Amino acid sequence: MAVVMLLIMRLMGRPLSASLIAVTLGAIFVAEALTRALAPKEEAEGPALPDIGGQVITSPFGKIDPSRGFLHKVDHFCVQKLGVDKPLEELHIQLGAPEHINPLDVLHKKEAFAVAIPVFMFVIFSVLDLPSFLAVLGMPIGFMLPEMMLRGQVSSRQKDIMRGFSTMVDLAALTIEGGLDYMQAFDKIIKVARHKTELEKEMERMITESSLGYTRREALTRFANRTGLQEIRSFVGLIIQSDELGTSLVELLRNYGGDLRYRRIQNAEKAAAQAATKMLIPMFVFIFPVVFIAMLAPMVLQLVTGGMPF
């Protein structure tokens, strides 16, 4: 790949100094990435960190060792100087802590995009005879792009959770009023659900964690952290408060469900009020120009061909 890019630059008559720098950095990064990808997986996950309730988890960033290669040095710089570890770990939790990806993998994607996009922009700018140094602007764009894509997934997941949350609160209040414990009520709601949304999946995971040794408080708090929603945190706070103070959970959930429905109506009214304002931009950009062309095109055509009839 590096040889091909050098030949292209020479055929275009460009000086090779800048292209050599870009190609060399890309080649080094690709070589190190292939070396890391082909290396055997390590079982050690890094130093232990405290989790909720005294449990112990491991951080994937603990595997970074600056003495082991170029990419490890880049990882160490990003963690120590840019502080990307905590935001990526929080983002991973809000994604539901999937097993197929971890925060360190996201960091590697950010680094890959930060190299690939500037090289791509450099080639495009060179072909179009534009200033090649502007390709450097692609580095921060590429570095932020994977995280922005994941935040979009988090936002979609949170909308899916909130879509049926008020209904779940009402069902929980009715089921607990029937004599069940709130964990049993959640389990019954999950079992009768026809289709498991993200909310049901997270509640099922919370119940599983409670049965595997976590206290109820810990399982509820982990559930709230994985969603990243203030409404879920308030819901968890109500349950914990009811457990500690012995207050009626049914009345708390009923009041909270009514508050959720009221806020949902307010959000719908707010979105409806903003719709007219948001429609102005596409109208000015797409609709009005077409109307003007349709109205003025015959007159302009007559002026060009033979003048107006009057």
Contacts in CASP RR format, 6 or more apart in sequence:
PFRMAT RR
TARGET T0000
AUTHOR 0000-0000-0000
METHOD contacts of the structure
MODEL  1
MAVVMLLIMRLMGRPLSASLIAVTLGAIFVAEALTRALAPKEEAEGPALP
DIGGQVITSPFGKIDPSRGFLHKVDHFCVQKLGVDKPLEELHIQLGAPEH
INPLDVLHKKEAFAVAIPVFMFVIFSVLDLPSFLAVLGMPIGFMLPEMML
RGQVSSRQKDIMRGFSTMVDLAALTIEGGLDYMQAFDKIIKVARHKTELE
KEMERMITESSLGYTRREALTRFANRTGLQEIRSFVGLIIQSDELGTSLV
ELLRNYGGDLRYRRIQNAEKAAAQAATKMLIPMFVFIFPVVFIAMLAPMV
LQLVTGGMPF
1 23 0 8 1.000
1 27 0 8 1.000
1 30 0 8 1.000
2 23 0 8 1.000
2 24 0 8 1.000
2 26 0 8 1.000
2 27 0 8 1.000
5 19 0 8 1.000
5 23 0 8 1.000
5 123 0 8 1.000
6 16 0 8 1.000
6 19 0 8 1.000
6 20 0 8 1.000
6 23 0 8 1.000
8 123 0 8 1.000
9 16 0 8 1.000
9 19 0 8 1.000
9 126 0 8 1.000
10 16 0 8 1.000
12 126 0 8 1.000
12 127 0 8 1.000
14 126 0 8 1.000
14 132 0 8 1.000
18 122 0 8 1.000
18 132 0 8 1.000
18 133 0 8 1.000
19 122 0 8 1.000
19 126 0 8 1.000
22 118 0 8 1.000
22 119 0 8 1.000
22 122 0 8 1.000
22 135 0 8 1.000
23 119 0 8 1.000
25 115 0 8 1.000
25 119 0 8 1.000
26 115 0 8 1.000
26 116 0 8 1.000
26 119 0 8 1.000
28 70 0 8 1.000
29 70 0 8 1.000
29 71 0 8 1.000
29 111 0 8 1.000
29 112 0 8 1.000
29 115 0 8 1.000
32 69 0 8 1.000
32 70 0 8 1.000
32 71 0 8 1.000
33 71 0 8 1.000
33 108 0 8 1.000
33 112 0 8 1.000
36 71 0 8 1.000
42 63 0 8 1.000
44 63 0 8 1.000
45 58 0 8 1.000
45 59 0 8 1.000
45 60 0 8 1.000
45 62 0 8 1.000
45 63 0 8 1.000
46 58 0 8 1.000
46 59 0 8 1.000
46 60 0 8 1.000
46 61 0 8 1.000
46 62 0 8 1.000
46 63 0 8 1.000
47 58 0 8 1.000
47 59 0 8 1.000
47 62 0 8 1.000
48 56 0 8 1.000
48 57 0 8 1.000
48 58 0 8 1.000
49 56 0 8 1.000
49 57 0 8 1.000
49 58 0 8 1.000
49 59 0 8 1.000
50 56 0 8 1.000
50 57 0 8 1.000
51 57 0 8 1.000
52 218 0 8 1.000
52 221 0 8 1.000
52 222 0 8 1.000
52 225 0 8 1.000
53 215 0 8 1.000
53 218 0 8 1.000
55 214 0 8 1.000
55 218 0 8 1.000
59 85 0 8 1.000
59 89 0 8 1.000
60 102 0 8 1.000
60 103 0 8 1.000
60 104 0 8 1.000
60 105 0 8 1.000
61 75 0 8 1.000
61 79 0 8 1.000
61 85 0 8 1.000
61 89 0 8 1.000
61 103 0 8 1.000
61 104 0 8 1.000
61 107 0 8 1.000
63 104 0 8 1.000
64 72 0 8 1.000
64 75 0 8 1.000
64 76 0 8 1.000
64 79 0 8 1.000
64 104 0 8 1.000
65 72 0 8 1.000
66 72 0 8 1.000
66 73 0 8 1.000
66 76 0 8 1.000
71 108 0 8 1.000
71 111 0 8 1.000
74 111 0 8 1.000
75 104 0 8 1.000
75 107 0 8 1.000
75 108 0 8 1.000
75 111 0 8 1.000
78 84 0 8 1.000
78 107 0 8 1.000
78 110 0 8 1.000
78 111 0 8 1.000
79 85 0 8 1.000
79 107 0 8 1.000
84 107 0 8 1.000
84 110 0 8 1.000
85 103 0 8 1.000
87 147 0 8 1.000
88 103 0 8 1.000
88 106 0 8 1.000
88 107 0 8 1.000
88 147 0 8 1.000
89 103 0 8 1.000
91 103 0 8 1.000
91 106 0 8 1.000
91 147 0 8 1.000
91 150 0 8 1.000
91 151 0 8 1.000
91 154 0 8 1.000
92 98 0 8 1.000
92 101 0 8 1.000
92 102 0 8 1.000
92 103 0 8 1.000
92 106 0 8 1.000
93 225 0 8 1.000
93 226 0 8 1.000
93 228 0 8 1.000
94 154 0 8 1.000
94 157 0 8 1.000
94 158 0 8 1.000
94 226 0 8 1.000
94 227 0 8 1.000
94 228 0 8 1.000
95 101 0 8 1.000
95 150 0 8 1.000
95 153 0 8 1.000
95 154 0 8 1.000
95 157 0 8 1.000
96 157 0 8 1.000
96 202 0 8 1.000
96 226 0 8 1.000
97 226 0 8 1.000
106 146 0 8 1.000
106 147 0 8 1.000
106 150 0 8 1.000
109 146 0 8 1.000
110 142 0 8 1.000
110 143 0 8 1.000
110 144 0 8 1.000
110 145 0 8 1.000
110 146 0 8 1.000
110 147 0 8 1.000
111 143 0 8 1.000
113 142 0 8 1.000
113 143 0 8 1.000
113 145 0 8 1.000
113 146 0 8 1.000
114 138 0 8 1.000
114 139 0 8 1.000
114 140 0 8 1.000
114 142 0 8 1.000
114 143 0 8 1.000
115 139 0 8 1.000
116 142 0 8 1.000
117 138 0 8 1.000
117 139 0 8 1.000
117 141 0 8 1.000
117 142 0 8 1.000
117 145 0 8 1.000
118 135 0 8 1.000
118 136 0 8 1.000
118 137 0 8 1.000
118 138 0 8 1.000
118 139 0 8 1.000
118 142 0 8 1.000
119 135 0 8 1.000
121 134 0 8 1.000
121 135 0 8 1.000
121 137 0 8 1.000
121 138 0 8 1.000
122 132 0 8 1.000
122 135 0 8 1.000
125 131 0 8 1.000
125 132 0 8 1.000
125 134 0 8 1.000
125 135 0 8 1.000
126 132 0 8 1.000
157 198 0 8 1.000
158 227 0 8 1.000
158 228 0 8 1.000
158 229 0 8 1.000
160 197 0 8 1.000
160 198 0 8 1.000
160 199 0 8 1.000
161 197 0 8 1.000
161 198 0 8 1.000
161 199 0 8 1.000
161 202 0 8 1.000
161 227 0 8 1.000
161 229 0 8 1.000
161 232 0 8 1.000
162 229 0 8 1.000
162 231 0 8 1.000
163 197 0 8 1.000
164 197 0 8 1.000
164 199 0 8 1.000
165 199 0 8 1.000
165 231 0 8 1.000
165 232 0 8 1.000
165 235 0 8 1.000
165 260 0 8 1.000
166 257 0 8 1.000
166 258 0 8 1.000
166 260 0 8 1.000
166 261 0 8 1.000
166 264 0 8 1.000
168 189 0 8 1.000
168 199 0 8 1.000
168 203 0 8 1.000
169 235 0 8 1.000
169 253 0 8 1.000
169 256 0 8 1.000
169 257 0 8 1.000
169 260 0 8 1.000
170 253 0 8 1.000
170 254 0 8 1.000
170 257 0 8 1.000
171 185 0 8 1.000
171 189 0 8 1.000
172 182 0 8 1.000
172 185 0 8 1.000
172 186 0 8 1.000
172 189 0 8 1.000
172 253 0 8 1.000
173 249 0 8 1.000
173 250 0 8 1.000
173 253 0 8 1.000
173 254 0 8 1.000
173 257 0 8 1.000
175 184 0 8 1.000
175 185 0 8 1.000
175 188 0 8 1.000
175 189 0 8 1.000
176 182 0 8 1.000
176 185 0 8 1.000
176 249 0 8 1.000
176 250 0 8 1.000
176 253 0 8 1.000
177 250 0 8 1.000
180 188 0 8 1.000
182 239 0 8 1.000
182 249 0 8 1.000
183 207 0 8 1.000
183 210 0 8 1.000
183 216 0 8 1.000
186 203 0 8 1.000
186 206 0 8 1.000
186 207 0 8 1.000
187 207 0 8 1.000
189 200 0 8 1.000
189 203 0 8 1.000
190 196 0 8 1.000
190 200 0 8 1.000
190 203 0 8 1.000
190 204 0 8 1.000
190 207 0 8 1.000
193 200 0 8 1.000
196 204 0 8 1.000
202 223 0 8 1.000
202 226 0 8 1.000
202 227 0 8 1.000
203 223 0 8 1.000
205 223 0 8 1.000
205 226 0 8 1.000
206 219 0 8 1.000
206 220 0 8 1.000
206 222 0 8 1.000
206 223 0 8 1.000
207 219 0 8 1.000
209 218 0 8 1.000
209 219 0 8 1.000
209 222 0 8 1.000
210 216 0 8 1.000
210 219 0 8 1.000
214 222 0 8 1.000
216 243 0 8 1.000
217 240 0 8 1.000
217 243 0 8 1.000
220 236 0 8 1.000
220 237 0 8 1.000
220 239 0 8 1.000
220 240 0 8 1.000
221 236 0 8 1.000
223 232 0 8 1.000
223 236 0 8 1.000
224 232 0 8 1.000
224 233 0 8 1.000
224 235 0 8 1.000
224 236 0 8 1.000
231 260 0 8 1.000
234 256 0 8 1.000
235 256 0 8 1.000
238 249 0 8 1.000
238 252 0 8 1.000
238 253 0 8 1.000
238 256 0 8 1.000
239 249 0 8 1.000
241 247 0 8 1.000
241 252 0 8 1.000
242 248 0 8 1.000
242 249 0 8 1.000
242 252 0 8 1.000
299 308 0 8 1.000
302 308 0 8 1.000
302 309 0 8 1.000
END
